[in-house]
Amino acid sequence: YVLSISSLSEVKMDFTLDFYFRQFWTDPRLAFKKRPGVETLSVGSEFIKNIWVPDTFFVNEKQSYFHIATTSNEFIRIHHSGSITRSIRLTITASCPMNLQYFPMDRQLCHIEIESFGYTMRDIRYKWNEGPNSVGVSNEVSLPQFKVLGHRQRAMEISLTTGNYSRLACEIQFVRSMGYYLIQIYIPSGLIVIISWVSFWLNRNATPARVALGVTTVLTMTTLMSSTNAALPKISYVKSIDVYLGTCFVMVFASLLE
């Protein structure tokens, strides 16, 4: 269950989320005789070292930590039949490769993948406990520059040199909000182009004024383009915003030449 998504960085190509991570498995050795009013036993995290637990890890994790205030945010619940529930609260920063070709009118698909570190499919097979409803996202999740469109989960089999492994993936789709870029980039650059056209209405003999206006608008567009690209990763392909700013720059420069 995803509690919050705190960041989505196109520079670092990663995203950070806070969530409850719950695992379910069955260990017949821990089954006990059912008694009236006692169907499950809830034990603390210190009991972990006394039982077998899956060696689950996050495949695309870059950084993570457990929450320990005011105590370790973890519990284990053992059913009389031997089924076990383990719940942990985690904050994870995971890699999220992005395609910025349509930036800032882009959509990004980020994912979290889990897998057993040492057990192959002969030992462990992962599956979503409640099918399509296994992953929940809080309605309070919000990001300054993105909106969460939805999520989906899937199961797959991965072949590595050490064997075949079971893997689960949760994919979250984001769409970028255009408001910031309209106010900070698109509208100002459009106004700069309009201002450069003022030189057409100046007297032909007012050369210093026309040159000063043209040079000022060209330098302003150059500064705007530089500041925009400074906040983005150095990529080799052309972005949507590059086409727009490049067109504005050509129009401003053409006004100066005229």
C-alpha positions in Angstrom: 0.0 0.0 0.0 1.6 3.2 -1.2 1.4 6.0 1.4 3.2 8.8 -0.4 5.5 9.5 -3.4 7.8 12.3 -2.4 9.8 12.9 -5.5 10.2 12.0 -9.2 13.5 13.3 -10.6 14.2 13.5 -14.3 17.8 14.5 -13.5 18.6 11.5 -11.3 16.2 9.2 -13.2 14.6 7.9 -10.0 11.6 8.2 -7.7 11.0 7.9 -4.0 8.0 6.3 -2.3 6.8 5.3 1.2 4.7 2.2 1.4 3.7 -0.9 3.4 5.3 -4.0 2.1 3.4 -7.2 3.0 4.4 -10.7 2.3 2.4 -13.9 2.8 3.7 -17.5 2.9 3.0 -20.8 4.6 5.3 -22.7 7.0 3.7 -25.9 8.3 6.3 -26.1 11.1 4.7 -23.0 12.7 1.2 -24.4 12.7 -0.4 -24.7 16.2 -3.5 -26.1 17.7 -6.4 -23.7 17.4 -7.9 -22.6 20.7 -11.1 -20.6 21.5 -10.3 -17.0 20.8 -6.8 -17.7 19.6 -6.5 -18.1 15.9 -3.5 -15.9 15.2 -0.4 -14.9 17.1 1.1 -11.4 16.6 4.8 -11.2 17.4 7.4 -8.5 17.2 10.2 -8.0 14.6 12.8 -9.6 17.0 11.1 -13.0 16.3 12.3 -12.8 12.7 15.7 -14.4 13.4 13.9 -17.5 14.8 11.9 -18.4 11.6 12.5 -18.7 7.9 11.7 -15.7 5.8 11.9 -15.1 2.1 15.1 -13.3 0.9 13.1 -10.8 -1.0 14.9 -7.7 -2.4 14.0 -4.8 -4.7 15.7 -5.2 -8.1 15.8 -1.6 -9.1 16.5 -0.1 -5.7 19.0 2.7 -5.3 18.5 3.5 -1.7 16.1 2.3 1.1 15.6 2.4 4.8 13.3 1.0 7.5 11.2 3.2 9.8 12.0 2.8 13.5 10.1 5.6 15.2 8.9 5.0 17.9 9.6 1.3 17.4 10.5 -0.8 14.4 7.6 -0.5 12.0 7.2 -4.2 11.4 5.1 -7.1 12.6 4.6 -10.8 12.0 1.2 -12.5 12.3 1.1 -16.3 12.5 -2.1 -18.2 11.7 -2.9 -21.5 13.4 -2.7 -23.2 10.0 0.9 -22.1 9.6 0.3 -19.2 7.2 2.4 -16.1 8.0 1.9 -12.4 7.3 4.9 -10.0 7.5 4.3 -6.3 7.2 7.1 -3.7 6.9 7.0 0.1 6.3 9.7 1.1 3.9 10.9 4.2 2.0 12.7 3.3 -1.2 14.4 5.3 -3.9 14.2 3.3 -7.1 15.6 3.9 -10.6 13.1 5.1 -13.2 14.5 5.5 -16.7 12.6 8.3 -18.5 12.0 9.3 -22.1 12.0 13.1 -22.2 11.3 13.4 -26.0 7.9 15.0 -25.3 9.0 17.0 -22.3 7.2 18.8 -20.7 4.1 17.2 -22.2 5.3 13.7 -21.3 4.1 10.6 -19.4 6.4 8.4 -17.4 6.1 4.8 -16.3 8.1 3.9 -13.2 8.2 0.5 -11.6 9.2 -1.4 -8.5 10.4 -4.9 -8.9 10.8 -7.6 -6.2 12.6 -10.9 -6.5 14.3 -13.6 -4.4 18.0 -13.0 -4.1 19.1 -16.6 -3.8 16.1 -18.9 -4.4 15.2 -20.0 -7.9 11.7 -20.9 -9.1 12.2 -24.4 -7.9 12.1 -23.0 -4.4 10.0 -19.8 -4.5 7.3 -18.5 -6.8 6.0 -15.0 -6.2 2.4 -14.1 -7.0 0.1 -11.2 -6.2 -2.0 -12.1 -3.2 -5.2 -10.4 -4.3 -4.6 -10.3 -8.1 -5.3 -6.9 -9.7 -6.2 -5.4 -6.3 -3.0 -6.3 -4.5 -1.5 -2.8 -4.8 -3.3 0.2 -3.3 -2.3 3.9 -3.6 -3.5 6.5 -1.1 -5.8 9.2 -2.4 -3.6 11.7 -0.6 -0.6 11.0 -2.9 0.4 14.2 -4.7 3.4 15.6 -6.4 4.2 19.2 -7.4 4.8 18.5 -11.1 3.1 15.2 -11.7 -0.2 13.5 -11.4 -0.6 9.7 -10.8 -2.7 8.3 -13.7 -2.9 4.7 -12.4 -0.9 1.6 -11.6 -0.9 -2.1 -12.6 1.0 -5.1 -11.5 2.4 -8.1 -13.3 4.3 -11.3 -12.7 7.2 -12.6 -14.8 10.0 -15.1 -15.0 13.6 -13.9 -15.3 16.4 -16.1 -16.6 19.9 -15.3 -15.2 23.2 -17.2 -15.3 22.4 -18.7 -11.9 18.9 -19.9 -12.8 15.3 -18.8 -13.4 13.8 -16.5 -10.8 10.2 -15.4 -10.1 9.7 -11.6 -10.2 6.8 -9.3 -9.5 6.6 -5.7 -10.8 4.3 -2.8 -9.9 4.1 -0.1 -12.5 2.9 3.4 -11.7 2.1 5.9 -14.5 2.7 9.6 -14.1 1.7 12.6 -16.3 3.5 15.9 -16.0 1.5 19.0 -15.0 2.0 21.8 -17.5 1.2 24.8 -15.3 4.7 25.5 -14.1 6.2 25.4 -17.6 3.5 27.5 -19.1 4.1 30.3 -16.5 7.9 30.1 -16.4 8.8 29.2 -20.0 6.1 29.1 -22.6 4.4 32.4 -21.9 7.6 34.4 -21.2 9.3 33.2 -24.4 6.2 34.0 -26.4 6.1 37.5 -25.0 9.8 38.0 -25.8 9.1 37.1 -29.4 6.3 39.7 -29.5 8.5 42.3 -27.9 11.2 41.7 -30.6 8.6 42.6 -33.2 8.3 46.1 -31.7 11.4 47.0 -33.7 9.4 46.8 -36.9 7.3 49.8 -35.7 10.3 51.9 -34.8 11.6 54.5 -37.1 14.1 53.1 -39.7 16.6 55.8 -38.7 16.4 54.9 -35.0 19.2 52.3 -35.5 20.6 52.3 -31.9 17.1 51.7 -30.4 16.3 48.8 -32.8 19.7 47.1 -32.3 19.5 47.5 -28.5 16.0 45.9 -28.5 17.1 43.1 -30.8 20.2 42.3 -28.8 18.3 42.4 -25.5 15.6 40.0 -26.7 18.2 37.6 -28.2 20.2 37.6 -24.9 17.0 37.1 -22.9 16.0 34.1 -25.0 19.6 32.6 -24.7 19.4 32.9 -20.9 15.9 31.3 -20.8 17.1 28.4 -22.9 20.2 27.9 -20.8 18.3 28.0 -17.5 15.8 25.5 -18.8 18.4 23.0 -20.0 20.4 23.4 -16.8 17.5 21.8 -14.8 17.4 18.8 -17.1 19.8 15.9 -17.8 22.2 16.1 -20.6 20.5 13.9 -23.3 21.4 13.5 -26.9 17.9 13.7 -28.5 15.7 16.7 -29.1 12.9 17.5 -26.7 9.6 19.1 -27.4 10.5 22.2 -25.4 13.8 22.5 -27.4 11.8 22.7 -30.6 9.6 25.5 -29.1 12.4 27.5 -27.6 14.5 27.0 -30.8 11.7 28.4 -32.9 11.3 31.4 -30.6 15.1 32.0 -30.7 15.1 31.9 -34.5 12.2 34.4 -34.7 13.9 36.7 -32.3 17.3 36.5 -34.1 15.5 37.0 -37.5 14.0 40.2 -36.1 17.5 41.4 -35.1 18.9 40.7 -38.5 16.0 42.5 -40.3 
